[in-house]
Amino acid sequence: MLSEARKKANKKWDDKNKEKRKLYQYRSYAKKYVKELASEEDLLELRQMIDERLK
């Protein structure tokens, strides 16, 4: 359980760092998708997209 002070501090950080928070959230979603949800076909498609992006 979080204290009221910790909740307030978290909210203050979230409000001040909206873009960073969004990036962390998307990264978390992507990792979960790759580790738990994606099929082999999905992973191969993602690999191709990543290879293209890295070029």
Secondary structure, DSSP 8 states (H G I E B T S, - for coil): ---HHHHHHHHHHHHH-HHHHHHHHHHHHHHHIIIII--HHHHHHHHHHHHHHH-
